[in-house]
Amino acid sequence: MGYGSPNGAEDLPEYLSEVLHGRRPSDEVVAEYVRRYARIGGSPQNRILASLRDKLERRLAREPPGARVYLGVKHGRPALRDVIPAAARDGVRRLIAVPLSPYASTWISEPYQEGVAEGIRAAATPVDVDVRLGWHLDPNWIGYWDRAIRTELARRSDPSEAVLLSAHSLPQRMRDRGDPYPEILRETSEAIARRAELARWSFTFQSAGNTTEPWLGPDITDVMLEWRARGARSQVVASFGFVFDHLEVLYDLDVVVREFAEREGLGYHRVPMPNDADEVVEALAARILAPPSPAPTGPRNS
């Protein structure tokens, strides 16, 4: 299960309406997102998700009897609410559903749970769906960031360089309601830092919404200035809060944060995203092949 992305500018009004829970975006908002997607040359997200689906199906084929892999997204197509009825028409009676986010946050997981429940209701025949959340400490996932960060740092061998481990912010009210997201992210960032043996690093948030309410910090730009004061004029960003390249990486980081760094006289370097790397495929396979939990972990129709 992925977040989803528009395939082109023509899809943006409908896509943004879904993201905004049915509210039609203003012409100004649509124009701004058209500009952003044009700046990054369009989002590669849907292509990456399709590749992950294919690679995961081939990986599971090595575990007899294998399994068919469906892709469903929260926003856009193929919609999760449509994929479950389609699987039922194919004769599927049991699905294991894994979000393409390792983080079992209420903020992240609730929309997936809602999409699954909607799909179950729409299915013409009963489908049992086991939603499996939380693979943020999978050794393959941590291992990818260890390898990628070490590779990036080795290119310059600058002992003063700092590593910023970055994840999407969320409104403070979500944490106030008990969402474990910040704690899960800090646990993951600490595991990455230990595995990669990082001496100079910080956990940061990025991509806070442009709203009047407070969002979680510290913001990545504030942390960059703090590290500059400590002598780190070259900084490496590892956006571990995401799995693949999309707008929040290619625009929020590679355009907005890069331009900020250049204005402040800082070197900006970003670790490549996992995308459809073998480590992601193995992490997903491990979550799927794990024994079922004693209690239901997701919506079921039984």
N, C-alpha and C positions, 0 to 999 in steps of 0.2 A: 504494500500500500504506500503510495507516494503522495506528495502534496499536489502536484500537477502544475501545468504552465500553459499559457497561450501558445498556439503554433505560429501565430503571426499577429500583426496589428489589428486585423479584422476581427480577431477573437477577443480583443481586450475588453470591450464593453461588457460582454456576457461574462467573461472570466472575473472581472473586477466586481460585478454584481454578486457573483457567488461568494467571493472572498468577503464582501460587505454584507453577507447574510440577506441577500435579496434587494438591498438598496441600490438604486441605479447611481453610478458615479457621475459626477459633473463632467461636462465637456473638458474643463480645465484639468481635472484629475486624469482623464483618459489621455489627453494630449501630453501630460507630463510622463505618463508611463510609456507612451509611444516613443517619446524622446529617449527615455532611459533604455528601453529595449533596442532602439536603433543604435545607441551609443555602444552597446556591447555586441552588436551584430546578431541580436536575437538570442533567446535562451536555448542552450543545448539540453535542457532538463529532460524533455520527452524522449530524445534520442538515447540519452544515458539510461533512462528507466527501461526502455525497450531492450537495450543491450544487457542490462542486469537481469531482466526476466529470462532472456535466452540463455545466458551463462548459468543462472541458477537452475534452470530446467535441465541443462546438460550435467550439472554437478549432481543433482538429485537422481539422475538416471544411473549413476554409479552405485546407488543404494537400492537394490531390488525391492519392490517392483518399480521403483521410480515414481514420479508424480508429475502431473501437469501443473504448470505455474501460470496463474492469471495475474494480470496487473490491473489495479484499480486505484484511482486518484481521488483526492478530496475535492479538487477544483479542476474543471476541464474534463477532458475525455482521455481514456475510457473511465467514466464515473463509477466509483465504488458501488453506488446504489444500483447500477445497471449490470455490473459484472457478476454479482452473486446470483441474480436470476438467470443470467446466461450460463453460469456454471451448472445451475440446477437443470436447465434444459439439456445440458450435455450429459446428464446422468450423475453428476457429482452429488454426494450426500454428506460429505464432510470436508470442510475447508480449514486450513491453518492460516491465519492472517497475521502477517508481521509488518509493522510500519517500517518504512525506510528512514526512520529516525531511531537512534539507539536509546533515546531518553524517555523514560516512562513518566512524563510530566502530564498533569491533568490538562494543561494548556494544549499540549500536542495530541494526547490520546483521545480526549473526549470527542473531537470531530470524527476521528476514525471509528470510534464506538458507535456514534450516531449513524454514520454511513453504513456500517455493517448491519445495524438494527433495521435501517430503512431497506437495505437489500434483502434481508431475511423476510421482511413483511411482503416484499414485492415478488418473491419467488413463488412459482406455481406449485412446487413440491417442497417438502421439508428439507432444510439444509442446516446442519450443525456447524457452527463457526467458532473455532477456538482462537481468540485473539491473544497473541503472545507479545507482550511488551518487554522492554528493558534488556538491551544487550550492550549497554554502555561500557561494561568491563570485560567484554569478550576479548580473549588474548589476541585474536586476529585483528580486531579493531584497534586496540592499543598498539599492537605491533606495526600496523600500517603507519601510524603517526610517529612512532619511534624511528622507523626506517626513513620516512620522508623528511623529518626534521633533521636527522643526522646528515642526510644527503645535502640538504640546503645549507646547513651550517658549514659543511666541509668545503663548500665552494669559495668561502672567503677566509675562513680560519681567523676570525676577528674575536679575540677573547673578551672584548668589551661589548660585543653584540648581545642584545636582549631578544628573547622569544616571547611573543604575546599569544597566548592561547585564547581564542576568541569564540564566542557563541552569541546567538541572537538574544537580545534583551526581551523582557516582557513587562507589562504593567506591574507596578508595585502591588496593586490590589490582588493580583493572582497569588503572590507569595503570602500576603496577609490572610488569604483564604486557606492557606495550608498547602499550596502547590509545592512539591519537593524539588522542582526543577533546579533552583540555584544550588542546592546541596548535591544533587546528582551530577551537575556540571563540575562542581569543585572536586568531587570525588574522582571524576574522569580526568580532569586536568592534572590532578596530583599523580594519578597512575601513569599518565603520559610523561610527566616530568621525571618521575622516578625511572621509568623504563629508558628514557632517552638521556638520563643523567644530566639534566639541565641544571646549571648553577644560577643562571640569570634569567628568570622568567616571571610572568605574571598571568593571572586569569583576568580576562576582560569581557565586557559585553559590547555588542555592536548592533547597528540597525534598529535603534530605538524609534518608536513611532513618533510622528510629528503631531503630538496631541498635548493638551494642557496638563494631563495627569502625569504623575511621576513614573518613570521607568527605572528598572534595576540598573545599577552601575557597579563598578566604575566603567565609564565609557572608554573605548579603546583610544580615542584621541587624548583624553586626559592622562592615561597611563603612558602613552608615548612621550608626552612632555615630561612626566616624572622620570622616565628612564633617560631622557636626554640630560636632565639635571644630574643624573648619576653617571654620565659619561658615555652612554650608549647612543651614538649618533647613527648607528646602523641597526635596524630592527626587523625581525622576522615574524610574520604573522602566520599562525596555523589556525585556520577556522574550523576547529574540531567539532563545533556545534552542528555542522552540516555534513552530509555524506557526499554531495555532488555539486558541481558548478551550477549556479543559477543567479538570479538578479542580486540577491543579498551578498553574493561573493564577487561577481564580475562587475557590478556597479557600486554597491555600497563600500566595498573594500578597494577594488582595483581602480576605481575612478575617484570616489569621494575621499577615502582615506589616503590613497596615494597622493592626490593633489594637496591634501592637508600636510602630509609629510614633506612634500617638496617645498611648500611655503615655509615650513619650519626648519628647513635645512637638514632633514632626516632622510636616511636611506630606507626605502620601503622594499621589502622582499616577501613574497608570499609562497608558502609551501603548497605544492599542487594538491588539489582535492582528490580523495579516493576515487570518486566516480564509480566505474565498474571494475575496480581493481580486484584481484583474486582474494585479497583479505576480506573485502566486503562480502563477496560471494560465500566464502567459508564461514563468516560470522552469521550470515542469514541461514545457511544450511545447518549450522549447529543449533540455532534457535528452533528451526523447524523439526529437526531430528531428535530433539530432546524429548524425554518422556513427558506425557501430559501432566499438568499440575493436578494435585488431588482435588482442588476446588476449581470451578469454572473461572477462566481468566478473561472471558469476553461474552458478548451477547450470544445466547443460544435460543433456539425455538422450541426446545424440548421441555 
